[in-house]
């Protein structure tokens, strides 16, 4: 992975280093260690801080490659004022000091430690699924919703499913930029031949596990090869994404209460894993592909459908065949799509400068208004007014799966859960064993419960 703005490290912030008590410093140091513990090893990319003056608004993010270039474009628009709205002060534009860091262990650990050590940025990006590991311990500060409203952003501008996860104890600590769901991509020609399209040429509803199994068979017949492709072997998240979305469709809850045992409907979980094993039977649909193998098979048209994150859209478009996309099909009792969200947070500062904090709110609001640019990579803008723009309706196939944001399901909130976490990895391992035929659905679910229980027994480092 490469970035147009590779970083040299954490840029300095103009505020002086804050005085911390020994106990408070120890607590936040443990939070950084907890963030590292909760994160699975991930590859990263080099990064470099942008050069600007001390008065610049300091922004940390983890956007590299194509996403990084789009964020450059959005920042350029608000920096020059070409895309922003005039605030009450009558000023336009920003001077931005952007720092790009590797996502995963390094990013989330540095974010925690910067908040503890008095060198926090004014704004930072965070996966919404990770908020429960930061807000309770005071590592991020709350947003002022009245101040955001001055700049044209209110809670009504977000879907309830996503907005609910921005809060801790009723206080908002994150503002979503996007929703990035786990969806289905399909070869339109193969899907048409298989009889899976509605009169408008979009993927027709399925409505039952049997319909999904039949769709795989019909696509395999249409392609003469595989039906549905899914890469999961040695992957630290894919099996969990598939399981979590299907499990939510059953209406069952997956709850990880602090100080208690995991609350999981094992019957519903077994039902889901059984379907996963039936779907990826190793015949109609391969059961032994890793992520890259599944991606390569789909782009070379050796399968009619692929279960992937929407972030693969730029890669898939390059394949050149008629590409369709849809929210993950509802096959159980209620619609639900597994997602996460890149969001903005205010890393904790002991004595934030009111003027800089006001500018941080204005910056977040103006970047949200630029998210039509962000949507070009496949991400669904969380800021709903952008979805109403004609430009978004013209994006294909992005507009075809925009409704996934209305039924978004994220990881259960807990300090050790979220994007890139060890929790996801530990859930994936028994699921992988089940799909490969090495264990039963019942044994896989029992192992998932044991893994969740073991994580709940670990002390929260910021409690």
N, C-alpha and C positions, 0 to 999 in steps of 0.2 A: 504494500500500500504506500502511496506517496502523497505528499501534500504540497500545495503551492506555497504555503507559508510554514515550512518546518520550524520548530521552536528551539531556542537555546536553553530553555528552562523557565523558571517562574520569574516573572517580571516584578520589580519592586513597586510598592504602592506608596503614595506620598504620606499616608498617615504614619505616625511613629509607632514603634512596637509597644503593644499594650502590656501593662503590668498584670501578671497572672499569679494567683496564689499557687503554692506548691500542689495543693490538693486539686485545684482546678486544672492546672497544667497536666497533672498525672491522669486525671479523668479524660481529658481530650486526647492525650497521647494514646491512652487505651482505646479511644474511639477510632483513632487512625489504625491501630493494630486490628481492631474489629473489622474495619472496612477491608483490610487486607485479607483477614481470615475468611470473610464472606465472599471474596472474589475468587473465581477460578482463574488459572493461568491463561492469559490471552496474548497473542502477538500484538505488537504495536508498531507505530511509525515514528520516525524522527519528526521533531517540531522545533519551531523557532519563534521567539517573541517578536512582535512588530515594534518598530522604533517610533516613539512619540514622546511628547513632553510629559512632565510630572503631573500636569493638570488633566491629562487624558483620563477618560473613564476606563477603568481596568476591567477586562472581560476575559474569562477563561472558558474554553470549550474543548470538545473532543472531536470536532468535525474535521475530517481529513479527506483526501482524494476528491471525488466529485462533490460530495457534500461540503467539503471545505471551500471549494471554489464557489459554490452557490452561496454559502454564508459570506464569503468575500463580497459577492455582488450585492447582497442585502445590506451589509454593513456600509458599503460604498454609497448605496442609495440614501441611507439615513444619515450618514456622515456629512454628505454634501447638501442634504436637505431636499434632494430631488424627489424623494418618495415619502418624506415625513410630513406631518401636519404641524402647524404652528401651535406651540403651547401657550399657556397664559403669559409667559414672560415675553412672548413675541420673538423668541429665538428659534432658529432652525439649525439642524445639523448637530453633529457631535464630533469630538476628537476621541478616537477609540484606540486603546492600547490592548490589542488582542493577543492572547497567549493560547497556543494550541498544544494540548498534552495528549499522551497516549491514553486511550480509554481502558477501563478495567482496573486492576490493582493500583497501578501508578496514579491514575487520575483520581480515583476516589480516596486514596490515602492522602495524596497531596492536598485535596480539597479539605479533608478533615483537619490536617495538620496546619494548613494556612489559617483556618478559623481559630484554632487553638493558640497559634503563635503570634496573632496580631498582624499578619501579612495577607489578609484575605483580599480577594478581588472585589470589585463593586458588584459584579454580576457573574454568575457561572451557570453552565449547562449541567443538568443532572437527569438521568433516567427517572421518571416518576416512580417506578417500582423500587427505587433505592431510598425514597424520602423517609421511610420509617426508620432507617438507620441513622438519620441525621437530625430531623426536627425534634424528636424527644430529648436529645442530649444538648440542644442549644447550639448546634453547629451551623444552622442556618437561621436567619431572621425572618419574621413574618412580613408579608406585603401589606401595604396600606391600600385597601380597596378603594377608598375615597380618592386617593391620589391617582390610582390607575384610571378611575372613571373620568377624572379631568382630562386624561389623554385618550379617551374614547374606548376603554376596555373595561367591561363589567362581567360578572359571573354569567349573565344571560348569553354571553357570546361563546359559551362552551357547552358541550353536551353534558348532561348530568352525570353520565357514566364516567367521564373523565374528570370533571370538576370535583366529584366526591373524593377522589384520591389526592387532591392537592392539599388536603387539610390534615392537621393533627390537633385533636381536642377542640375541633370547631374553628381553628385558626388556619388561614391560608398561608402556606409556605412555598408554594411553587405555582408558576404560571406556564401552562403547556404551550409549546410551539407546534407540536404535531401529534398525530397518532400514527404509529407504524405497526400495522396488524400482520398477523400470520394468515395468509389468504391462499387462494388457488389461482394459478395461471393455467391457461389452456390454449391449445392449438385450435383456432376457430374452424379450420377445415376439418380436422379430425372430429371435433365436437359436433359439427353439423352432420357429418357422415354417421356419427353414433346416435343421432337423434336427441342430443342433449340441449339444444338451443330453443329458446322461446321465439315467438313470431318477430320480435325486435332484433333477433340475432344475438341475444345475451344468454348466459347460462341459465337454464330453467331451474326452479326450485326442486330440491330432492325430497326432503321431508321425512326420510326414514333411513336407518342403517342399510336396509335391503336395497334401497334406491342407490345409495353410494356404492355398494358392492356391484350392483348391476352396471353402474356407470363405468367402473373400472373394466369390466368385461367388454362392454360395448366399445370403449376407447381402444382396448387391446386389439379387438377385431378390426377396428377402423385403421389403426396404424400398422397392423401386422407384427407389432412388437409388444411394448409394454403399454399398460393402460395408465396407471397413476404412478408417478415417481416421487420418492421421498428419501432424502439423504439423512441418515441418522447415526451411522456407525462411527464411534469415537467422538461424536459431537456432544458438546456440553450443554446444549439447549434445545435442539430440535425435537426430541421425543417429549420433553416437557411442554413445549408449545402446542404440539398436537394433542397431547393428553389433556392439558389444562383447558383448552377451548372446548373439546368434546365433553369433558366432565362438567363444565359450566352449563353446557346445553341440557344436561340431565336435570338441572335445577338444584343439584346437591351443593352443599357448601364445603369448602376446603379451608378450614380455619386453623390458625397457629397461635393460640392464646399464650401470652406470657405467663409462665408459672403453672402451665397446665399441659395436658396431653393433647396431641393433634386431634382435631375433630374432623374426621373424614368418613364419608358414607362409603364403606368398603364394597357394598353391593353395587352401587353406582360406578365405583372405580373399576371393579372387576368387569362390569358390563362394557365399559369404555375400552379397557385393555383387550378384552375378547374381540371387540370390533377391530381394533388396530391389528391384531394378529390375523383375523380373517381377511382384512383388506390387503395387507402386505403378506401374502401367502407364499411368496417366492416363485409364483407361477404367473398369474395374471399381472401382478404388480410386484416388482423385486422387493426383497426384504433385507438385502445386504449391501445397500449402497451407502457410501459416505456422502457428505454434502457436495463436494466438487463433482463426484461421479454422477449424482442425480442432476445437477445443474448442466453438466456437459451432455448427458443423455437427452435432456429436454431441448436444449438449444440445437441439437443435431436431429431433432424430430424423431427420436427413438422412444417416445412416449407421448401420450395425448394430453396429459395434465401433470402439473407439478405443484406440490404443497411447499410454499416458500414464504419468506417475508417479502413485503412489498418493496423493500430496498433493493431487490434484485432486478427491478424493472429496467434500469438503464442497460444492464448486461443482456437481458432477454430481448430488448428491442433491437439490439445489434444483430440478432439471429436472422432477421429479415422475413419471417413468416407471419401470417395474420395472427396476432396475439390478442387473446382475451384475458380478462381477469375478473374476479368476483370475490365478495366476502366469503369466508369459509362457509360451506353449505350447512344449513341447519338440518340435522338428521335425528336429533332427539327432541325433547319437549319444548325447548325455547331457544330463540336465537341468541347466540353468544359467539364472539370472535376474540381469540387471545391477542392481546396487544401490549405495547408499552408506549411511552411518550417521552420524547426529548422535551425537557422543560427548563425554565429559568428559575434560579434561586438566588437569594441574597446571602452569600456566606457571612457568618457572624462577624460583626465588628463591635468592639466594646463601646466605642463612642463615635458612631457614624456621623459624618458631617451632613447636616440636613440638606444642604444644596446638592451634594453629590448623591445622596440617597434619592432625592427628588429626580435627578437626572437619570439615575438607574431605572426608576419606574418609567420615565418617559422613553428611555432606550428600549426597554422590553416591549412597551406598547407599539412603538414604531417598527420594530423588527417583526412583530406579529402581523402588522399590516402589509409587510413585504412577503408573506408566506406563499403567495402564488408562485413566486420564484422557487421556493422550497419544494412546492408540489411537483415541479418538473422532474424531480428525482424519484417520485412515487409516493412520498409521504403525504398523508392527509392533513391539511392545515387544521389545527385545533381551533383556531379563531374562525368561528362560523361565518361571519360576513364575507370572508374570502371565498367560501364555497358557493356563495350566491352570485359571485361575479361571472359574467359570460366567459371570461378567459378560463375559469376552472371547468365549466361545463364542456368546453372545447377540448380539454385534455383527455386523450384516450390512451390506455384504458383506465386512467386514474379515477375519472368520475364514475366509473362502473362499480367501484368498491368503496365509495365514500361513506355509504351507510354503515360500514363496519364500525365507525366511531360511535354510533348510537348504541351499539351493543358491546362495547369494549369491556374486556375482562383482563385485569392485571393480576400479577402474583399476589397472594395473600400478604397483607402488610406485616412485616416483622423485621428486626434489625439485620438478620442474616439472609434475607430474601431479596431478589431483584436481578436485574440484568447483569450477566457475568458472574453471578454468585455461585458459591459452592453448593447452595441448596439446589439450584437447577441441575448442576452436574450430578449430584447424588440421587435426584429423582430420575435422571436419564439412564443411569446404569442398569437398574432392574428392568426398565422398559425396553432397553436395547436387548437384554437377555431374552425377554419375552418375544420380541419380534424376530429374533434370530432362531427361535424355536428351542432355546436352551432351558426355558422354565415356563411354568403355566401362568396364566393371568392371575390366579389366586396367590401364588407365591410371589409374583412381582409386586402386587399391591401390598402384601404383608411386609415386604422389604421396604417399600416406599414409606409405609407407616413407621417402621423402625427407624429409618433414616431421619424422618421428620422429628420423631420423638428425641433422638440423640441430639439434634441441633437445638431443640427447645430446652434441653438440659444444660446447655452451655450458658454461662452468665452473660447477660447483655453488658458490654463494656462501658456503656454510657448511662446505665441505670443508677 
